């Protein structure tokens, strides 16, 4: 039986990639709207939003989960410090 557990709505175009951190408590999404979004699995609103100038095709947590990496159509790889100061 398929049961929908949650819905997360903040991208306004296609979502290209999703990646969970090792603990499973957070995940990243990247999309055609130029956004990389940090989510907490138990909250349907974004924790943080990071901007690219064009599509974000790949998102990934680094070995140190305080950092994330995103890559997009503009040909730039970005490393983000995702924990709020």
Secondary structure, 3 states (H helix, E strand, C coil): CCCCCCCCCCCCCCEEEEEECCCCCEEEEEECCCEEEEEECCEEEEEEEEECCCCEEEEEECCCCCEEEEEECCCCEEEEECCCC
